[in-house]
Amino acid sequence: MKITHGLYAGALMAISVTAGAAETTAMKNPLSVHVLNLQTGVPTADITVELEQKQQDKWVKLASGVTDKNGRIPALYPQDKPVASGVYKVVFKTGDYYQKMKQNTFFPEIPVIFNMENKGEHYHIPLLLSQYGYSTYRGN
């Protein structure tokens, strides 16, 4: 019984350390996104999201990712790029998602433009999505 308990406790500790390491990596990244389907009430997986930065008079693509089974991209900002204050845009490619689902949508892309300051803060952009509407805000 003690051996089983020890193995169980060790396994839990390993899981906890692994989850903690992943959480720390995501927390160090200044930008995360989350998509929740208002029609179904569940997270929305498989939506491509692109991150762009406004540089002078044009948008420059910095990164892209795909939402996971929880509708999240926990670390969207490029790991190898220092955080720079400025105007950024995340573009949710919702048209591609709805096409895969064989559903119509009014918004094939949803761009969210925001200011990010280099203050060590975390920026979280949730998207509440339906086929014919959406809402977003700065989350935490």
Contacts in CASP RR format, 6 or more apart in sequence:
PFRMAT RR
TARGET T0000
AUTHOR 0000-0000-0000
METHOD contacts of the structure
MODEL  1
MKITHGLYAGALMAISVTAGAAETTAMKNPLSVHVLNLQTGVPTADITVE
LEQKQQDKWVKLASGVTDKNGRIPALYPQDKPVASGVYKVVFKTGDYYQK
MKQNTFFPEIPVIFNMENKGEHYHIPLLLSQYGYSTYRGN
22 74 0 8 1.000
25 75 0 8 1.000
26 32 0 8 1.000
26 74 0 8 1.000
26 75 0 8 1.000
27 122 0 8 1.000
28 75 0 8 1.000
29 74 0 8 1.000
29 75 0 8 1.000
29 76 0 8 1.000
29 77 0 8 1.000
29 79 0 8 1.000
29 122 0 8 1.000
30 77 0 8 1.000
30 83 0 8 1.000
30 116 0 8 1.000
30 120 0 8 1.000
30 121 0 8 1.000
30 122 0 8 1.000
30 123 0 8 1.000
31 51 0 8 1.000
31 75 0 8 1.000
31 76 0 8 1.000
31 77 0 8 1.000
31 88 0 8 1.000
31 90 0 8 1.000
31 116 0 8 1.000
31 122 0 8 1.000
31 123 0 8 1.000
31 124 0 8 1.000
31 125 0 8 1.000
32 72 0 8 1.000
32 73 0 8 1.000
32 74 0 8 1.000
32 75 0 8 1.000
32 76 0 8 1.000
32 122 0 8 1.000
32 123 0 8 1.000
32 124 0 8 1.000
32 125 0 8 1.000
33 49 0 8 1.000
33 67 0 8 1.000
33 72 0 8 1.000
33 73 0 8 1.000
33 76 0 8 1.000
33 90 0 8 1.000
33 92 0 8 1.000
33 124 0 8 1.000
33 125 0 8 1.000
33 126 0 8 1.000
33 127 0 8 1.000
34 43 0 8 1.000
34 67 0 8 1.000
34 70 0 8 1.000
34 71 0 8 1.000
34 72 0 8 1.000
34 73 0 8 1.000
34 124 0 8 1.000
34 125 0 8 1.000
34 126 0 8 1.000
34 127 0 8 1.000
35 43 0 8 1.000
35 44 0 8 1.000
35 47 0 8 1.000
35 67 0 8 1.000
35 71 0 8 1.000
35 72 0 8 1.000
35 92 0 8 1.000
35 126 0 8 1.000
35 127 0 8 1.000
35 129 0 8 1.000
36 42 0 8 1.000
36 43 0 8 1.000
36 44 0 8 1.000
36 71 0 8 1.000
36 126 0 8 1.000
36 127 0 8 1.000
36 128 0 8 1.000
36 129 0 8 1.000
37 43 0 8 1.000
37 44 0 8 1.000
37 129 0 8 1.000
37 130 0 8 1.000
38 128 0 8 1.000
38 129 0 8 1.000
38 130 0 8 1.000
39 130 0 8 1.000
39 131 0 8 1.000
43 67 0 8 1.000
43 69 0 8 1.000
43 70 0 8 1.000
43 71 0 8 1.000
43 72 0 8 1.000
44 67 0 8 1.000
44 71 0 8 1.000
44 97 0 8 1.000
44 129 0 8 1.000
45 67 0 8 1.000
45 68 0 8 1.000
45 69 0 8 1.000
45 70 0 8 1.000
45 71 0 8 1.000
46 66 0 8 1.000
46 67 0 8 1.000
46 97 0 8 1.000
46 100 0 8 1.000
47 66 0 8 1.000
47 67 0 8 1.000
47 71 0 8 1.000
47 92 0 8 1.000
47 93 0 8 1.000
47 94 0 8 1.000
47 96 0 8 1.000
47 97 0 8 1.000
48 64 0 8 1.000
48 65 0 8 1.000
48 66 0 8 1.000
48 92 0 8 1.000
48 93 0 8 1.000
48 96 0 8 1.000
48 97 0 8 1.000
49 64 0 8 1.000
49 65 0 8 1.000
49 66 0 8 1.000
49 67 0 8 1.000
49 73 0 8 1.000
49 76 0 8 1.000
49 90 0 8 1.000
49 91 0 8 1.000
49 92 0 8 1.000
49 93 0 8 1.000
50 61 0 8 1.000
50 63 0 8 1.000
50 64 0 8 1.000
50 65 0 8 1.000
50 90 0 8 1.000
50 91 0 8 1.000
50 93 0 8 1.000
51 61 0 8 1.000
51 62 0 8 1.000
51 63 0 8 1.000
51 64 0 8 1.000
51 76 0 8 1.000
51 77 0 8 1.000
51 78 0 8 1.000
51 88 0 8 1.000
51 89 0 8 1.000
51 90 0 8 1.000
52 59 0 8 1.000
52 60 0 8 1.000
52 61 0 8 1.000
52 62 0 8 1.000
52 88 0 8 1.000
52 89 0 8 1.000
52 90 0 8 1.000
52 91 0 8 1.000
53 59 0 8 1.000
53 60 0 8 1.000
53 62 0 8 1.000
53 84 0 8 1.000
53 86 0 8 1.000
53 87 0 8 1.000
53 88 0 8 1.000
53 89 0 8 1.000
54 60 0 8 1.000
54 86 0 8 1.000
54 87 0 8 1.000
54 88 0 8 1.000
54 89 0 8 1.000
59 89 0 8 1.000
62 77 0 8 1.000
62 78 0 8 1.000
62 81 0 8 1.000
63 76 0 8 1.000
63 77 0 8 1.000
63 78 0 8 1.000
65 73 0 8 1.000
65 76 0 8 1.000
66 73 0 8 1.000
67 73 0 8 1.000
76 90 0 8 1.000
77 83 0 8 1.000
82 118 0 8 1.000
83 116 0 8 1.000
83 118 0 8 1.000
83 120 0 8 1.000
84 118 0 8 1.000
85 115 0 8 1.000
85 116 0 8 1.000
85 117 0 8 1.000
85 118 0 8 1.000
86 115 0 8 1.000
86 116 0 8 1.000
86 117 0 8 1.000
87 113 0 8 1.000
87 114 0 8 1.000
87 115 0 8 1.000
87 116 0 8 1.000
88 113 0 8 1.000
88 114 0 8 1.000
88 115 0 8 1.000
88 116 0 8 1.000
89 111 0 8 1.000
89 112 0 8 1.000
89 113 0 8 1.000
89 114 0 8 1.000
90 111 0 8 1.000
90 112 0 8 1.000
90 114 0 8 1.000
90 125 0 8 1.000
91 109 0 8 1.000
91 110 0 8 1.000
91 111 0 8 1.000
91 112 0 8 1.000
92 109 0 8 1.000
92 110 0 8 1.000
92 111 0 8 1.000
92 112 0 8 1.000
92 127 0 8 1.000
92 129 0 8 1.000
93 108 0 8 1.000
93 109 0 8 1.000
94 105 0 8 1.000
94 107 0 8 1.000
94 108 0 8 1.000
94 109 0 8 1.000
94 110 0 8 1.000
94 129 0 8 1.000
94 134 0 8 1.000
95 105 0 8 1.000
95 107 0 8 1.000
95 108 0 8 1.000
95 109 0 8 1.000
98 104 0 8 1.000
98 105 0 8 1.000
98 131 0 8 1.000
103 131 0 8 1.000
104 131 0 8 1.000
105 131 0 8 1.000
105 132 0 8 1.000
106 131 0 8 1.000
106 132 0 8 1.000
106 133 0 8 1.000
107 132 0 8 1.000
107 133 0 8 1.000
107 134 0 8 1.000
110 127 0 8 1.000
110 129 0 8 1.000
110 134 0 8 1.000
110 136 0 8 1.000
112 125 0 8 1.000
112 127 0 8 1.000
112 136 0 8 1.000
114 123 0 8 1.000
114 125 0 8 1.000
114 138 0 8 1.000
116 123 0 8 1.000
122 140 0 8 1.000
123 138 0 8 1.000
124 138 0 8 1.000
124 139 0 8 1.000
124 140 0 8 1.000
125 136 0 8 1.000
125 137 0 8 1.000
125 138 0 8 1.000
125 139 0 8 1.000
126 136 0 8 1.000
126 137 0 8 1.000
126 139 0 8 1.000
127 134 0 8 1.000
127 135 0 8 1.000
127 136 0 8 1.000
128 134 0 8 1.000
128 135 0 8 1.000
128 136 0 8 1.000
END
